[in-house]
Amino acid sequence: MLEKLISRRLLEFLEEDVLPEDVTSKAVKGVKCRAYVVAKEEGLLAGNKFLVPFLEEIRLKVIEAKPDGYYFKRGDKLLIFEGDGEDILMVERTLLNLLSRLSGIATTTSLMVRLARTVNPNVVIAGTRKTTPGLRLFEKYAIEVGGGDPHRYNLSDMVLIKDNHIALLGGIRNVIENVRKYVSFSKKIEVEVTSLKEAIEAYEAKADIILLDNMTPDEVREVVSHLKGKLLIEASGRITPDNVVEYAKTGVDIISSGYITHSVKAIDLSLDVEKLD
């Protein structure tokens, strides 16, 4: 059932590119061919889990598919499938766009995990909700392939009290008390803070997690020295592969980064075809 629901979503992406018709690929209708998705650079594969059943759903025969999590090199064939030339060329760009982007996210996430864990073996690298509209399910999955944590999929996953909530209700404690009146016991409560004082206030108000927003590594380190082990501590805000090690050194439990979904470079992939007899 889940495969069919995901394939339906991918079909919507394809419709955007194909309808009302592919005026070029009509010329190769009826020509049987084999297609190869080829890596133009190295990276970590993510996306075949979704694309293989989708290709089969639209009557293209998958011959070989590398598994997600496979570390590929330039020239590797990541996906091989056969079918009518018109169908293959119609699906080419949708397929490459998704596979390139998801593999880019998985590759960058994996890099950040490796860098951070050289100095903090237990730190979690997590995503954010700064995802591409319509692609969140896929992008969060790519984070997991890269060894990261997806964090919240949507606003119902957990309570995350941010600066605007605090501004409207006049303080961290007031917001937490208000939230506890209606939120289920099953939901963790996280509070975004910008100083040691706010972090301590959130802890004393019995928050489960604090998010240190746009704080420097030195500021994060100070909070960690006071509150490590008392609740989960997450650092977030402008964290990239260039500075993730400095944040990991502070001893935080979690590092979340919007960079891994909103600023990554897609992996360069191409699709080559050959005519079958």
N, C-alpha and C positions, 0 to 999 in steps of 0.2 A: 504493500500500500504506500509506504513512504517513498519508494522509488518512483511510483507513478505520480505522486504529488510533486516531487522534485522535477520529474521529466516534464510535467505540465508547466512548471515555472520556466524551464529552459525553452519550452516551445513558445512561450510568450516572448522571450528574448529573441528567438529566431523570427517570429512574426514581425518584429520591429524592422528587421533587415530585409525580409523577403517580400512582404505584401506591398503592392498587389501582385508583383511578379519579379523574377530575376530576368531582366531583358537580355542579359548577356549569356547566361548559362543554358538558356533554351537551346543554344547551338550544339551543346554536347549531350542532349537528352538521348538516352539509349546507348551511350558509349560506356561500356563496363570498365571500371578502373579500380586501382588500389591507391590508397592515400597513406602518406606517412607524416606524422607530426615529428619534426626534427628540432632538436635543441641547437640554438645558435650560440649559446653560452652555458656555463654550468649553473646548477641551482638545485633546489629541493622540490620535487614534484608534488603538486596538490591539485585535485580536480577530476582525476580519472574516475574516482568513485561515483561521481555524478554523471560524467559524460558517457561512460560505457553503456549503462542501461538506457540513456537517452538516445544514443546512436542506434541501439537495437530497437528501441521504440519506433524510430522513424525508418526502420527497415534497412539499415546499413549494418553489414556484417563485421563485427570486431574480430580481427585475427590475432592481435597481440596488444596488451596494454601493460605498461609498467605500473607497479603499485604506488599509491600515494605514500610519500615518505622516502621514495627512492632518490638517492643523490645522483644526478646525472651530469654528464660532461658534454661539451660541445660535440655535435655530430650524432649523439644518441637518438635512437628512434623511440619515442615515448608512447606512441599510439599508432597502430596500423589497422586500417579498416577498408572494406570494399563495398562497392555499390555502383549505382548509376551516376555517371559523371555530373549530371545536372544536380542531383541531390547532394553530392559531396561538395561541389563548389558553392552551393547555396548555404551550407552549414559551416563552411570554412571559417569565416570571420567570427561568428558567434562562438564557435569552439575555441579558436585561438585567443580571442579576447579574454574568455573566462579562464582558460588554462594558464595563460601568461600572467594574469593578475594574481590568481590564487597561488601560483608557484612563486611569484615575487614576494607575497606576504609570508608564505611558509619559509622561504629562504632568509628573509630579513629577521623574522621571529627567531629562527634557529641560531642565527648569528648573535642576536642579543642575548639569548639564553646561554650560549657558550661563553660569551664575554663576561656576563654577570656572574656565572657560577664558578669562574676561575677565582673569584675573591669571596663569594658568598654561596656555598654549594646548595643551600636550601631555598634560595630566593625564587619567587614565582614571577615570571614575566607574563603580564596580562594585557589583553586588548582593552578597548573602550567602545563607546557607542558612536565614535567618529568613523562610521562606515559609509559605503556608497549606498544610497537609497535603492532598495530592491535586491541588494547583494549581501545583506548582513548574514544570512544563514551560511552562505558560501564563504564569506571572508572570515567569520568566526571559526568555521571548520578549518580553514587554512592556518589560522593561528595555532590550533590544536596539533595539526600535522607538524608544525615547526617546533613543538614542544612547549608552547605557551598555554595560558589559560584564557578562555574566551571572555571572562568577566560577565557582566550582565548582557543577556540577549535583548532584553527590553525592559521597560519601566516596571514591570510586575515582578521581576526576579527577586529584588531585594529593595530595602529602603536605602536611598542615598541622599542625605540631606546636604544641599549645596548652599552657596552664599545667598542666592535669591530666596530660598526658603527661610533662611535665618533672618534676612532683611525684612521679610513680610511678617514674621512672627516674633521679632524682637529678642533674639538670643538662642544659643544652642540648646540650653536646657528646656526652654519653652517649646521648641520644635520637637525635641525628643519626647517630652511629656504629651504633646498633642498627638504625635504619631502613634504612641503606645495605646491611645484610646481606641484606635480602630484597626491597627495592623495585626495580623496573625502572629502567634508565637513562633511560627515556622519561618518567619522572615528575619534575617539579620538586619541590623541597623548600622549603617556606615555614615560618618559625618565628615564633611570636607572642612579642613581647618587650614589656617595660614600662619599660625604662631604656636609656640610652646604653651602659652596661656590658654589658647582655644583648645589645644590638644588635651590639656589636663582637665578643662571644663567638660569636654566630651567624654573623657574617661570616667569622671566623677558622676556624670549623668547616665553611666552604664551603656555607652555605645559599645557595639561589638568590634567595630573597625574604625580607624581614623584614616582619612586620606589627606596627606600633606600636600597641599596644592601649590605648585610653583615655588616651592621653598628650595633654597640652595642646599648642597650636600652638607655644609656645616650646620645649617639650621635643622636639617633632617637628623643629623647625628645627635644633636642636643635633645631632640624629642625622644629618639631611640634610647638614649642613656637614662631617661626618666621613666619610660613606659614599656620598654621591651619586656615581653612575657606577660604583660597585664591585659593586653588586647592586641589584635592584629594591626600592624602599621603598614600603610601603603603610601608610596611616593608616586606623584604624578605631575605632569606638566613639563613640556619641552624636553622630554627624555628620548634620546636617540642612540644609535650605536656609538656615536662619538663620546657620549658622557655617561653611558649606562654603568660602566665600571665604577665611576666615582660615586654614583648613587648606591650601587650594590655594596660598596665598602662600608656604608653607614650602618649596615646590619638590619635594614628594613626587611619585612617579611614578603612584601609584594611591590613590584614596580609595574605600573600600568603606563602604556604608551599609545597615544593616538597615531604616532608616526608609522607604526607597523601596518596601518590600514589606509591612512590618508596621504602618506608621502612616499610610499615605496615605489621603486621602479619595477615595472612589469618585466618578466624574463622574456628575452627575445626568442620566439619560436616561429617556425615556418611550417607550411603544409606543402608537400610535394606529391605529385601524382604520376602514375604510369598507366598506360593503356593495357588492358588485359586482352588476350586473344579470345 
